[in-house]
Amino acid sequence: ERTVYLAAGAGAAREAWLAVRGRDPGPLFCAIGRAGQLAPRRLTPHAIRAVMVRRGRQAGIPAFSPHDLRRSTLTHLLEDGVDLATVQKIAGHANIATTLRYDRRPEREKQQAARRIKVPFHAA
């Protein structure tokens, strides 16, 4: 069990969805039948991927997976200066090496970090 904090936009989206879904216990995201009725059963990984593929096509963006969202979210947190240990906790990784595999920051990030290192050198 893990506590997950939502950004303001995500919290508002959750509240809008709960107004449709209802606040009864059960899976947050559930199946929606062809006639638009909610089915109180958990979405399968296949169903989640199918929704993402369909919505991606509608938005005109290249194909992506649920895991791509996770990877890009963790990378953006690191790019924004969130420390690795905090990103590890957000991701729920037991080992920090796992979190490091999600880091997709480009070489420019390393270059910028190297520029921050001060080397005290005075020419003779």
Secondary structure, DSSP 8 states (H G I E B T S, - for coil): -------HHHHHHHHHHHHHH-SSSS-SSEEE-TTS-EEEEE--HHHHHHHHHHHHHHHT-----HHHHHHHHHHHHHHTT--HHHHHHHHT-SSHHHHHHT----HHHHHHHHHT--------
